[in-house]
Amino acid sequence: MSTTLESSQAGTLRTYGALPVPVLTPELMTLVRTGKVYSLAVMHTPGMLAPGPMQTYSLWPHMRHGDLSDLRPASAAAEVISMSTHVGTHIDALCHIGEHQSAAGEPDPTGTVRLYAGENASVTAHSVADVHGQAYLSIADMPPIITRAVLLDVARCKGVDVLPPAYMITRQDVQETLSAQGTEVRPGTAVLIRTGFYQHLAAGDPLYRDAIAGIGLDAAHYLFEQGMILAGADNMTVEAVPPLDHAVHRFLLTHHGVTHLENLYLEQLGRDQVYECLLIVTPLRLQGATGSWVHPIAIA
């Protein structure tokens, strides 16, 4: 991966952390068996649950039908939308999460915040941001994603619709789920974790924000060891919350360039027991932004 501060230009694609420049290979095409397309995005709705510091989704009509007389007999309407890039179904840029580190590179709450700059490399956060946002590895640099994906339906494996609040998925849980499904994570795989927590989002239940079931650090280590290049989940953080130290984010994003795809809709994939599929994700090229809203699709 390039570690220069040069930003990507329109039409150019570069590797981005663990994500390669996408190529639709014959091997990937073998994942398409029925051709059924699954939408993995939740609906953006006014006031939807969002992380505490983030601005939720709001919409204001800006131009109503009939307002522009010079267009007649045509008519047009438009609106203004306001929300954080980390609300609803979205993908994290690698500049989204940093880690306070000591001079020796160890986690230190009093240390300098550093960001991913390649394996065993980092850059200070303050040196790559200005009033225009993130100047290094912003979401504008992330390529489209076309890759093999595996669904880990941990809730189904445990015989429940929804995992308990704040449940931390372990390495053993992951291994048992893979075994029960007859699936494997191998190099180049995106992992989509179903906890059932979408049901809390749909109900507006604050559990979705405050007591999140997700993977723990040991499970993240295992999945990374198997070759995971993207971690996704039907929750707000991929990892379990509490705690709030973002240990999984720091391990995957800050240290290894493995990004997160959050607030996914995985209910239909789970019902149909689609445990392996072709995943397509296309981030918006938002210069300086730490994330992008996306509408991922899975093709079975």
N, C-alpha and C positions, 0 to 999 in steps of 0.2 A: 504493500500500500504506500502510496506517496504520502510523505509527511511534510510537504511544503505547505506554505500558507496560501498558495495560489488556488483560487476557487475554480470550480468547474464552470464551463461555459455551456450555453444552450447547445444541445446536440451531442455533447461529449459525455462519455460514461467511464468511470474509473472504479477500481476496487475500493471498498470502503470497510475498513476493519476486516471482519471475517466474511463479509459479503463479496462475492466475485462479480465481475461484469457478467451479466446474464447471457446465457446461450441456450436456446431451446434445442437440446440434443435428442437424438433418437432414443437414448435411454430414458430421458424424462418423458417422452411421448408414450412410452410403454405403461406409464402410470395412468393414462387415460383409457379406461375400460368401458364405462357406460356413457361417458360424455356429459353426465349430469353436472351442472354448475351449482355450487352452493355459495350463497352470500354470507360472509362472515362478519358483516358490520352491524352494529347496533344502530338504532334510530337516534338521531340528535333531537332532543325535545327541550323546550324551555325549562330552565331550572333543574335539569338533570343532575344527578349526583356527580360530584367532581372532587378531586383531592382538595383538602382544606384551603390551601393558599391560592388555588387556581380559580379563574373566572369561569363560571358555567356558561351554557349556551343561551344566548339572547338574540332575538330577531326583531328588527323594526322595519315596517314598510317605509320605503324611501320615495317610491314613485308609484302612484296608483293608476289603474286603468282609467283613461280619460283625462289625466293631468296634462298630457302633452298635446296641445291642440294642433301643433304643426305636423304631427304624424298622421292626422286623420286622412283617410278612413282607417288607418292602422291604429293600434293601441298597444301600449307596453306597460309592464309593471316590473319593479325591482325592489330590492331590500338591502339593508345593512345587517351583517351578522357579526356578533362579538362573542369570542370565547377564547380560552387558552388553547394552544396547540396540543395540550395533553388532556383534553376532554373528549369523551366518546372514543370510538375506535381510532387509534392512532399508533404511530411508530416513533420510537425515540431516536433522535440523533445521538451520535457518540459524545457530543459536547454537552448533553443534557445532565449527566451525572459526573461529578468529580469526587475527589477524595482528599481530605485534609491529611497531609503527610509530613513526617519529620524530614530532616536533611538526609537521613538514611533510607528514605522511601517507605517507612513504616506508617501505618495509620496513626494519626496524632491529632486529636481535636483542636490543638493549638497551632498546628502546622499550616503550611501553605497549600491551597487547593490546587491539585494537579489533575490533568485530563489525559485520556488515552492518546498516544502518539505512536502506536505500533507495539508489538510484543516487547516487553521489558523496556519500554520507553514512555515518557510522559512529557507534558508541557504545562507551564503554569497557566492557570485559568485567566489571571488578570492580564497576561501578555497577548491574549488572542481574542479579546472582546472589546468593543467600543460602543458608542451610542447607536451604531447601526446593527448591533447584535453580535453574534458569534462569527468571527473571521476564520475559524478553523473547524473543519468537519461539521459544518452546519448541515441541516437536512437537504439543502440544495445540492450537496455533493453525493448524496446517497443514490445509487443506481436503482432502477426497477429490480424487483426480486422475482425470479422464476426458478423454483426449486422443488425438490421432493419434500413433502411434509408428512409427519406422523402425528396422529391424534393420540394423546394419552388421556383416556377417559378414566381418570382416577376415581371419580365419584361412582361410576358404574361398577368398576372393579371392586369397590368396597360395599356395593349393594345399596347405595343411597342416591337420592336425587341431587342433594347438595351436601358438600362436605361441611363439617361443623365450623362455627365461627373461629377464625384465627388458626385453623388447623394447618400445621406445617408438614408438607409432603416430604417424606424421607427418601433416601436412596432406595431403601427396601420397597417402599410404595411404588416407586418408578419401575423397579425391576419386576415386581409382581404384576404390575399393569401391562408391561411389555410382554411378559410371558403369557398372561391370560389372553391377550389380544393376538398373540403370534406375530408381533411386529418387532422391529429393531431400529435403533438409531445408529446411523453410520455417517461417515464424513460427508458434509454437505447437506445435512438434514435440518429442516425447520421443525421444531417441536411445539405442538399446540396442546396446551394442558386444559382439560375440562374439569372444573371444580363444581360446576352447577351454580356458581355465584351470579351468573346472569339473571337468575330468577330474583335475586335481591335487588338488582338494578331495575328490572322491570317493575318491581313492586315499590320502588322508591325507598327501600329499607336502608337506613344508615349503616347497617352491618356491612353493606357493600363497600363502604368507605373506611369504617373504623375497626373491623375485625375480620381481615381478609384471609381466606384460605388460599395458600399458594405454596410454591416450592421453598424449601430451606436451602441453606448453603451447601450441605452435603449432597443433596439431590442435584443442585446446579453443577457442582464439581463432577458428578458422575455423567451427566448429560454432555458436558463440555468434553470430558475424556472420550466419549463415544463419537464425537464429531459434530455436535450441534452447532449451527451457525446463526440461528435465530430462535429466540424463546418467545412464545406467545401464550396468552391465557385469556379465559373469560372472566377476568377480574381486573382491578384497577392498577395492579403493581407487578403481576407475575409472581412475585414472592409473597410469603406470608407476612402479615402486619397485624399486631405488633410482632417484633420490635420495629422501631422506626429508623434503624441505622442503615437501611438499604444495603445490607451485606451482599445480597445476590446481585443487585445492580452494580455495585462497586467491583465485584469479582468479574462479572460478565462484560459490562460496558467499559469500565475504567481500565481494567487490566488486560482484557482479551478481545475487545472490539466486537463483542456479540451483543447485538441490540435486542430490544424488547418490542413486542407487538401486543398492545393492551386493549382491554374492553372488547374482546372478540365475542361474536355470537357463534357458539359451537353446539347448540342444542340439536340442530337438525343433523349435523355430522354424527353426533353421538347416537341419536335415535336410529340412524341408518347404518350404524357401526362401520363407518368409513374411516378406517384406521390408517390408510395410506392414500395420498392424493398428490396432485400437482397444485402447488400454491403459487398465486400471482398477487403481488403487492406493488402498487405504484405510488411512491411518495410524491408529494408536490415539491416543486423546486422553489422553496421559500428561502431566499438568501438571508442568512444570519439567524435562522430559526432553529430551535432545539428539538423540534418534532414536526410531524405533519399528520393531519387527518388522512385516513386512507379507507378505501372500500376493498378489502381483500376478497379474493374468490378462490375457492377450492374446486378442482375438477376431478371427479371420481372416474 
